[in-house]
Amino acid sequence: MSTHRNLLNLLVDYSSPASDLANKISALNWDYDGPRALLNAGHLITVIDRYLAQDITAQDIEDWAKLIECREDLEYASELKYEIEEVINKLSNPVLEGKITPTSCKKMLYVLRNIE
């Protein structure tokens, strides 16, 4: 598996904090034509659950979502593409979409868990 895809898998799995991956991810070529990493509802649920358990902060989750948003080398689970895009948009743009709070995250979890 390529280094490019390995980094993306670390990102979607939140295996490393976004702050640790930011420079490496930003250095990746946007014209990557290899196999894409898959982001699914389970990834989002896991990260939001970690936030609700106070394992990560609202800033951590925002930074993570910003690294994911608009990447063409990531693929969203096709049957949930719209919902996944919506959650990533909300998490990566709290100034526009509303602050990341336990209440907002519980609402996102409700949507994600009911479409899974």
Backbone as a chain_set.jsonl record, in Angstrom:
{"seq": "MSTHRNLLNLLVDYSSPASDLANKISALNWDYDGPRALLNAGHLITVIDRYLAQDITAQDIEDWAKLIECREDLEYASELKYEIEEVINKLSNPVLEGKITPTSCKKMLYVLRNIE", "coords": {"N": [[0.853, -1.171, 0.0], [0.511, 2.246, -0.722], [2.406, 5.066, 0.545], [0.962, 7.401, 0.474], [-1.753, 6.546, 0.539], [-1.632, 5.182, 2.987], [-1.229, 7.291, 4.802], [-3.649, 8.644, 4.447], [-5.407, 6.701, 5.394], [-4.637, 6.626, 8.078], [-5.527, 9.126, 8.738], [-8.416, 9.067, 8.275], [-9.097, 7.097, 10.097], [-8.465, 8.326, 12.417], [-6.109, 7.69, 13.716], [-3.864, 8.979, 14.438], [-3.382, 12.168, 15.932], [-4.836, 15.02, 14.296], [-3.158, 17.218, 14.235], [-0.644, 16.042, 14.235], [-0.614, 14.867, 11.747], [-1.067, 16.859, 9.897], [0.983, 18.381, 8.435], [2.159, 16.343, 6.896], [-0.053, 15.383, 5.452], [-0.793, 17.707, 4.058], [1.312, 17.896, 2.33], [0.868, 15.965, 0.463], [0.274, 14.958, -2.903], [-2.268, 16.432, -4.76], [-3.199, 15.423, -7.115], [-3.303, 12.699, -7.047], [-3.623, 9.418, -8.254], [-4.016, 6.87, -7.411], [-5.403, 4.09, -5.484], [-8.152, 5.089, -3.486], [-8.64, 6.157, -0.099], [-11.235, 5.116, 2.097], [-13.87, 6.804, 3.604], [-16.253, 6.269, 5.991], [-19.517, 6.133, 7.612], [-19.052, 4.938, 10.064], [-16.449, 5.754, 10.757], [-16.881, 8.486, 11.3], [-18.72, 8.285, 13.401], [-17.143, 7.033, 15.364], [-15.167, 9.025, 15.854], [-16.755, 11.18, 16.715], [-17.912, 10.005, 18.979], [-15.603, 9.751, 20.517], [-15.086, 12.432, 21.013], [-17.374, 13.071, 22.554], [-16.824, 11.482, 24.752], [-14.851, 12.903, 25.834], [-12.272, 12.443, 25.045], [-11.061, 13.652, 22.933], [-10.908, 17.079, 21.79], [-13.21, 19.77, 20.841], [-11.809, 21.4, 19.091], [-9.902, 19.595, 18.139], [-11.524, 17.799, 16.696], [-12.57, 19.513, 14.779], [-10.211, 20.292, 13.418], [-9.453, 17.809, 12.383], [-11.635, 17.245, 10.664], [-11.312, 19.347, 8.855], [-8.976, 18.595, 7.554], [-9.942, 16.492, 6.108], [-12.052, 17.464, 4.546], [-13.056, 18.183, 1.252], [-11.068, 16.667, -0.021], [-9.872, 15.044, -2.795], [-8.721, 12.633, -2.955], [-9.853, 11.001, -1.179], [-12.573, 8.857, -0.549], [-16.053, 8.78, -0.081], [-18.333, 6.651, 1.587], [-20.543, 5.388, -0.678], [-23.395, 5.039, -0.483], [-24.006, 6.673, 1.594], [-23.037, 9.11, 1.051], [-23.992, 11.831, 0.862], [-24.852, 12.397, 3.542], [-22.486, 11.977, 4.977], [-20.835, 13.95, 3.827], [-22.259, 16.197, 4.704], [-21.945, 16.063, 7.53], [-19.137, 16.24, 7.759], [-18.817, 18.802, 6.681], [-20.206, 20.353, 8.613], [-18.642, 19.848, 10.896], [-16.159, 20.843, 10.118], [-16.542, 23.511, 9.709], [-17.353, 25.308, 11.956], [-17.842, 28.012, 12.5], [-19.533, 28.884, 10.491], [-21.502, 26.869, 10.469], [-22.301, 26.404, 13.052], [-21.306, 26.037, 16.415], [-19.256, 23.344, 17.609], [-20.62, 21.151, 19.729], [-21.58, 19.065, 22.534], [-24.353, 18.636, 22.208], [-24.827, 19.293, 19.465], [-23.238, 17.342, 18.306], [-24.462, 15.001, 19.184], [-26.816, 15.141, 17.733], [-25.795, 14.822, 15.145], [-24.791, 12.231, 15.401], [-27.176, 10.839, 15.764], [-28.353, 11.045, 13.216], [-26.348, 9.739, 11.656], [-26.287, 7.149, 12.816], [-28.792, 6.229, 12.261], [-28.836, 5.824, 9.597], [-26.986, 4.035, 8.999]], "CA": [[0.0, 0.0, 0.0], [1.338, 3.442, -0.866], [2.507, 5.985, 1.672], [-0.154, 8.326, 0.315], [-2.964, 5.898, 1.065], [-1.405, 4.904, 4.41], [-1.489, 8.527, 5.529], [-5.09, 8.899, 4.419], [-6.049, 5.742, 6.298], [-4.378, 7.123, 9.432], [-6.397, 10.284, 8.911], [-9.833, 8.705, 8.427], [-9.216, 6.292, 11.316], [-8.011, 9.177, 13.523], [-5.085, 6.915, 14.403], [-2.945, 9.997, 14.939], [-4.051, 13.475, 15.965], [-4.751, 15.814, 13.071], [-1.983, 18.091, 14.326], [0.525, 15.235, 13.868], [-0.702, 14.492, 10.337], [-1.348, 18.027, 9.049], [2.068, 18.685, 7.488], [2.312, 15.211, 5.975], [-1.23, 15.359, 4.571], [-0.757, 18.871, 3.158], [2.371, 17.682, 1.344], [0.445, 14.966, -0.516], [-0.112, 15.434, -4.222], [-3.72, 16.432, -4.949], [-3.507, 14.716, -8.359], [-3.095, 11.285, -6.783], [-4.536, 8.585, -9.043], [-4.03, 5.516, -6.866], [-6.625, 3.739, -4.755], [-8.547, 6.08, -2.487], [-9.051, 5.693, 1.229], [-12.681, 5.212, 2.244], [-14.432, 7.365, 4.828], [-17.634, 5.825, 6.129], [-20.217, 6.643, 8.788], [-18.393, 4.389, 11.248], [-15.332, 6.633, 11.113], [-17.442, 9.693, 11.909], [-19.31, 7.9, 14.687], [-16.039, 6.792, 16.299], [-14.542, 10.293, 16.216], [-17.714, 11.948, 17.514], [-17.984, 9.332, 20.282], [-14.383, 10.124, 21.257], [-15.313, 13.802, 21.482], [-18.358, 13.019, 23.633], [-16.157, 10.855, 25.898], [-13.823, 13.882, 26.202], [-10.963, 11.924, 24.658], [-10.561, 14.698, 22.044], [-11.621, 18.346, 21.964], [-13.918, 20.312, 19.679], [-10.785, 21.859, 18.15], [-9.334, 18.388, 17.518], [-12.469, 17.262, 15.721], [-12.618, 20.49, 13.688], [-8.961, 20.158, 12.652], [-9.553, 16.53, 11.667], [-12.6, 17.4, 9.566], [-10.727, 20.258, 7.86], [-8.033, 17.825, 6.748], [-10.717, 15.578, 5.264], [-12.963, 18.193, 3.659], [-12.699, 18.482, -0.148], [-9.954, 15.863, -0.551], [-10.286, 14.201, -3.92], [-8.094, 11.322, -2.812], [-10.692, 10.261, -0.238], [-13.869, 8.446, -1.094], [-17.08, 8.613, 0.945], [-19.201, 5.502, 1.343], [-21.464, 5.92, -1.683], [-24.797, 5.073, -0.08], [-24.145, 7.69, 2.641], [-22.19, 10.221, 0.626], [-24.577, 13.125, 1.227], [-24.841, 12.55, 4.992], [-21.083, 12.099, 5.387], [-20.407, 15.293, 3.42], [-22.912, 17.167, 5.59], [-21.312, 16.021, 8.842], [-17.786, 16.803, 7.607], [-18.987, 20.244, 6.508], [-20.564, 20.937, 9.906], [-17.509, 19.754, 11.814], [-15.008, 21.631, 9.653], [-16.923, 24.925, 9.572], [-18.223, 25.673, 13.075], [-18.211, 29.427, 12.459], [-20.681, 28.974, 9.589], [-22.508, 25.829, 10.707], [-22.614, 26.302, 14.473], [-20.253, 25.52, 17.284], [-19.244, 21.914, 17.911], [-21.004, 20.955, 21.126], [-22.153, 17.731, 22.733], [-25.701, 18.589, 21.637], [-24.748, 19.217, 17.997], [-22.657, 16.046, 17.944], [-25.481, 13.969, 19.398], [-27.723, 15.219, 16.586], [-25.095, 14.199, 14.013], [-24.767, 10.789, 15.663], [-28.517, 10.314, 15.517], [-28.486, 10.904, 11.757], [-25.426, 8.709, 11.178], [-26.655, 5.821, 13.307], [-30.066, 5.822, 11.685], [-28.682, 5.537, 8.165], [-25.942, 3.028, 8.877]], "C": [[0.902, 1.238, 0.0], [1.347, 4.264, 0.414], [1.344, 6.959, 1.654], [-1.42, 7.733, 0.95], [-2.815, 5.573, 2.551], [-1.7, 6.137, 5.254], [-2.98, 8.841, 5.573], [-5.846, 7.938, 5.332], [-5.831, 6.141, 7.756], [-5.304, 8.296, 9.744], [-7.846, 9.857, 9.158], [-10.071, 7.883, 9.691], [-8.944, 7.106, 12.581], [-7.023, 8.396, 14.383], [-4.014, 7.8, 15.001], [-3.701, 11.309, 14.977], [-3.841, 14.241, 14.66], [-3.515, 16.697, 13.076], [-0.703, 17.347, 13.942], [0.556, 14.924, 12.376], [-0.767, 15.685, 9.39], [-0.266, 18.3, 8.019], [2.248, 17.575, 6.455], [1.161, 15.169, 4.97], [-1.176, 16.52, 3.581], [0.317, 18.728, 2.085], [1.98, 16.66, 0.275], [0.006, 15.631, -1.814], [-1.626, 15.324, -4.392], [-4.125, 15.656, -6.209], [-3.267, 13.213, -8.238], [-4.114, 10.453, -7.555], [-4.543, 7.126, -8.587], [-5.338, 5.227, -6.149], [-6.897, 4.74, -3.635], [-8.851, 5.412, -1.153], [-10.547, 5.956, 1.357], [-13.038, 5.776, 3.609], [-15.889, 6.922, 4.902], [-18.245, 6.388, 7.409], [-19.573, 6.147, 10.076], [-17.213, 5.228, 11.705], [-15.839, 7.872, 11.842], [-18.011, 9.389, 13.29], [-18.214, 7.714, 15.731], [-15.422, 8.099, 16.775], [-15.485, 11.129, 17.082], [-17.874, 11.323, 18.901], [-16.762, 9.675, 21.141], [-14.507, 11.546, 21.801], [-16.281, 13.795, 22.673], [-17.783, 12.385, 24.904], [-15.034, 11.744, 26.443], [-12.405, 13.353, 26.002], [-10.271, 12.912, 23.709], [-11.439, 15.94, 22.214], [-12.388, 18.736, 20.705], [-12.91, 20.801, 18.64], [-10.139, 20.682, 17.428], [-10.245, 17.873, 16.406], [-12.612, 18.213, 14.529], [-11.381, 20.374, 12.805], [-8.97, 18.885, 11.811], [-10.462, 16.671, 10.458], [-12.059, 18.323, 8.476], [-9.712, 19.537, 6.98], [-8.75, 16.9, 5.767], [-11.498, 16.324, 4.185], [-12.32, 18.481, 2.299], [-11.507, 17.698, -0.69], [-10.489, 14.966, -1.653], [-9.663, 12.817, -3.859], [-8.752, 10.496, -1.708], [-12.019, 9.958, -0.907], [-14.834, 8.289, 0.082], [-17.925, 7.405, 0.573], [-20.379, 5.974, 0.493], [-22.916, 6.012, -1.227], [-25.067, 6.15, 0.975], [-23.396, 8.973, 2.287], [-22.724, 11.575, 1.081], [-24.475, 13.374, 2.731], [-23.419, 12.73, 5.515], [-20.556, 13.482, 5.034], [-20.988, 16.357, 4.337], [-22.236, 17.218, 6.958], [-19.9, 16.603, 8.768], [-17.87, 18.313, 7.455], [-19.305, 20.928, 7.841], [-19.383, 20.942, 10.871], [-16.347, 20.656, 11.408], [-15.296, 23.127, 9.552], [-17.813, 25.392, 10.716], [-18.628, 27.148, 13.097], [-19.459, 29.606, 11.594], [-21.828, 28.059, 9.987], [-22.945, 25.697, 12.165], [-21.515, 25.587, 15.223], [-20.387, 24.011, 17.491], [-19.498, 21.77, 19.408], [-21.471, 19.513, 21.297], [-23.547, 17.608, 22.113], [-25.658, 18.478, 20.117], [-24.195, 17.87, 17.553], [-23.647, 14.909, 18.154], [-26.49, 13.963, 18.26], [-27.088, 14.569, 15.353], [-25.048, 12.69, 14.182], [-26.122, 10.155, 15.387], [-28.725, 10.066, 14.013], [-27.62, 9.75, 11.258], [-25.838, 7.302, 11.599], [-27.957, 5.324, 12.7], [-29.988, 5.589, 10.179], [-27.669, 4.436, 7.938], [-26.491, 1.68, 8.484]], "O": [[1.941, 1.253, 0.66], [0.442, 4.178, 1.244], [0.801, 7.303, 2.704], [-2.061, 8.362, 1.793], [-3.786, 5.68, 3.3], [-2.346, 6.041, 6.297], [-3.508, 9.254, 6.606], [-6.822, 8.33, 5.972], [-6.738, 6.009, 8.577], [-5.798, 8.438, 10.863], [-8.439, 10.257, 10.16], [-11.143, 7.971, 10.291], [-9.17, 6.623, 13.691], [-7.086, 8.432, 15.612], [-3.337, 7.418, 15.955], [-4.574, 11.544, 14.141], [-2.802, 14.121, 14.012], [-2.892, 16.901, 12.034], [0.219, 17.945, 13.388], [1.629, 14.738, 11.801], [-0.542, 15.527, 8.191], [-0.572, 18.44, 6.835], [2.464, 17.848, 5.275], [1.377, 14.945, 3.779], [-1.476, 16.345, 2.4], [0.236, 19.375, 1.041], [2.691, 16.507, -0.718], [-0.559, 16.724, -1.812], [-2.2, 14.253, -4.195], [-5.287, 15.274, -6.345], [-3.051, 12.538, -9.245], [-5.312, 10.736, -7.523], [-5.027, 6.251, -9.306], [-6.272, 6.027, -6.201], [-5.983, 5.175, -2.934], [-9.265, 4.254, -1.097], [-11.062, 6.916, 0.785], [-12.568, 5.291, 4.638], [-16.666, 7.172, 3.981], [-17.561, 7.044, 8.194], [-19.553, 6.867, 11.074], [-16.996, 5.397, 12.905], [-15.294, 8.261, 12.875], [-17.805, 10.15, 14.235], [-18.346, 8.187, 16.86], [-15.177, 8.268, 17.97], [-15.056, 11.721, 18.073], [-17.962, 12.045, 19.894], [-16.883, 9.866, 22.352], [-14.08, 11.826, 22.922], [-16.023, 14.446, 23.686], [-18.212, 12.718, 26.009], [-14.351, 11.375, 27.399], [-11.469, 13.757, 26.691], [-9.043, 12.997, 23.685], [-12.561, 15.861, 22.714], [-12.24, 18.12, 19.649], [-13.131, 20.636, 17.441], [-9.86, 20.766, 16.232], [-9.783, 17.552, 15.311], [-12.758, 17.762, 13.393], [-11.492, 20.359, 11.579], [-8.539, 18.893, 10.658], [-10.103, 16.263, 9.353], [-12.322, 18.101, 7.294], [-9.6, 19.835, 5.791], [-8.209, 16.57, 4.712], [-11.592, 15.865, 3.046], [-11.189, 18.96, 2.218], [-10.984, 18.054, -1.746], [-11.448, 14.221, -1.453], [-10.036, 11.93, -4.626], [-8.265, 9.424, -1.349], [-12.509, 10.729, -1.732], [-14.472, 7.731, 1.118], [-18.2, 7.162, -0.602], [-21.127, 6.861, 0.903], [-23.6, 6.981, -1.558], [-26.221, 6.501, 1.223], [-23.157, 9.817, 3.151], [-21.974, 12.38, 1.632], [-24.053, 14.452, 3.149], [-23.182, 13.551, 6.401], [-19.898, 14.121, 5.855], [-20.3, 17.308, 4.708], [-21.984, 18.301, 7.485], [-19.514, 17.384, 9.637], [-17.068, 19.035, 8.047], [-18.729, 21.969, 8.156], [-19.154, 21.923, 11.579], [-15.632, 21.173, 12.266], [-14.381, 23.919, 9.33], [-18.934, 25.836, 10.467], [-19.666, 27.488, 13.664], [-20.341, 30.395, 11.932], [-22.994, 28.43, 9.858], [-23.873, 24.946, 12.465], [-20.888, 24.655, 14.72], [-21.494, 23.475, 17.54], [-18.701, 22.207, 20.238], [-21.727, 18.82, 20.312], [-23.876, 16.565, 21.548], [-26.372, 17.659, 19.538], [-24.63, 17.317, 16.543], [-23.664, 13.952, 17.379], [-26.971, 12.902, 17.862], [-27.758, 13.853, 14.607], [-25.244, 11.949, 13.219], [-26.199, 9.056, 14.838], [-29.211, 9.011, 13.607], [-28.097, 8.884, 10.524], [-25.742, 6.365, 10.806], [-28.191, 4.118, 12.636], [-30.977, 5.197, 9.56], [-27.508, 3.954, 6.817], [-25.731, 0.722, 8.341]]}, "num_chains": 1, "name": "protein.A"}
